[in-house]
């Protein structure tokens, strides 16, 4: 795989197969740019044969993310699942798959731990996790796989803290989370789910000793009086764990890789640590690891740029394409930590905007600040090859990142 520049090419004349493969960790599928300019609302075909609409311009995506005529309800017939993992959410009662008014009612039940003050209070814990894992990595010596040494453990432990996993159980949560994301098999996911269920069962059996954290709080405030059933709570907690863990883990490893491939940008951030939050926003825009999260189904007909999206049609809002829309971002294919802040779509928009955005920003800021300070000589131990990149995953990321220092 060569450098950090990837080609921008033409789109086929007929409905292309979707999802489309990225050409490298830093580039989007070549068809995105052509679609955005010449066919911003166009048909594509999923592997199973179903047709969906792809929307690729920033303003259209942002508008539709707030349009009640696009449903996030995965139980609707014809919902466009992109792979077998997301299809498993078809009948799981979580707010991510609900529409108004149920969506807001259930989302609020899980909101408290993501408020600004609560997230700010997480900083010492996140810093401790980063320091501890960097100490361990340095002690074991180089080369090291940054994915399993740092990028996966820190988000897993942070989400565990948010959920209220007891201190003594956090190492087990880290072990199971890393295994689930590494192996992606049924057994690994089942072991992690059963671990979370055991935590929730213990909290439900001893509510007075459940302590701080989302699980204990939701049990006390909503499950105890029947506003929410225990299964819905458990399913939601597990989805929050996986979503918050996987996306941030991928952003950490890809973010580090991007900085290593852009030494001048990296040097600028290292000289001026105050640039780190701005660099984080640029990484979120540039990488867009959750680009395929904007999957919806039309509940009513929608007219968009002369095209009618019919009720029952699947729609994919290509946030990554929107994040490189030249109408919004100057020279969008260039990674630039000095870029003026703009409203990227990495966390979505509207009522379904990512609940954990503030937590992800905190983790990325702490990780990058600490890495740049403690390991100024960090560099790739070997060339990144295609088999190290998880091109087929709905949440784009790296399988491994060998570094030395």
WOGI-V346067 format. One record per backbone hydrogen bond with DSSP energy under -0.5 kcal/mol. NH is the residue of the N-H (numbers start at 1). CO is the residue of the C=O. Records with the same first field share a line. If there is no record, write none. Layout:
NH: CO  CO
This chain:
3: 1
9: 7
16: 43
18: 45
27: 24
32: 29
34: 30
35: 31
36: 32
37: 33
38: 34
39: 34  35
42: 54
44: 52
45: 16
46: 50
47: 18
49: 46
52: 44
53: 314
54: 42
55: 316
56: 40
61: 57
62: 58
63: 59
64: 60
65: 61
66: 62  63
67: 64
68: 66
70: 67
71: 69  297
74: 72
76: 73
79: 76
81: 79
87: 83
88: 84  85
89: 86
90: 87
92: 89
93: 91
94: 92
97: 94
98: 95
102: 99
103: 99
105: 101
106: 102
107: 103
108: 104
109: 105  106
110: 106  107
111: 108
114: 111
115: 112
119: 115
120: 116
121: 117
122: 119
123: 120
126: 122
127: 123
128: 124
129: 125
130: 126
131: 127
132: 128
133: 129
134: 130
135: 131
136: 132
137: 133
138: 134
139: 135
140: 136
141: 137
143: 403
144: 403
146: 144  401
149: 145
150: 146
151: 146
152: 147
154: 150
155: 151
156: 152
157: 153
158: 154
159: 155
160: 156
161: 157
162: 158
163: 159
164: 160
165: 160
169: 166
170: 166  167
173: 169
174: 170
175: 171
176: 172
177: 173
178: 174
179: 175
180: 176
181: 177
182: 178
183: 179
184: 179  180
189: 185
190: 186
191: 187
192: 188
193: 189
194: 190
195: 191
196: 192
197: 193
198: 194
199: 195
200: 196
201: 197
202: 198
203: 199
204: 200
205: 201
206: 202
207: 204
209: 206
210: 207
214: 162
215: 163
217: 213
218: 214
219: 215
220: 216
221: 217
222: 218
223: 218
224: 219
226: 223
227: 222
228: 222
233: 229
234: 230
235: 231
236: 232
237: 233
238: 234
239: 235
240: 236
241: 237
242: 238
243: 239
244: 240
245: 241
246: 242
247: 243
248: 244
249: 245
250: 246
251: 247
252: 248
253: 249
254: 250
255: 251
256: 252
257: 253
258: 254
259: 255
260: 256
261: 257
262: 259
266: 262
267: 263
268: 264
269: 265
270: 266
271: 267
272: 268
275: 272
276: 273
279: 275
280: 276
281: 277
282: 278
283: 279
284: 280
285: 281
286: 282
287: 283
288: 284
291: 288
292: 394
293: 290
294: 291
295: 293
296: 315
297: 71
298: 313
299: 69
300: 69
302: 309
304: 302  307
307: 304
309: 302  307
310: 308
312: 298
313: 310
314: 51
315: 296
316: 53
317: 294  315
318: 55  316
319: 291  317
322: 318
323: 319
324: 321
325: 322
326: 324
328: 325
329: 325
330: 328
332: 329
334: 331
336: 334
339: 336
344: 342
348: 345
352: 349
353: 350
354: 347
357: 354
360: 356
361: 357
362: 358
363: 359
364: 360
365: 361
366: 362
367: 363
368: 364
369: 365
370: 366
371: 367
372: 368
373: 369
374: 370
375: 371
378: 375
379: 404
381: 402
382: 402
388: 385
389: 386
390: 397
391: 389
393: 390
396: 289  394
397: 390
399: 388
400: 388
403: 144
404: 379
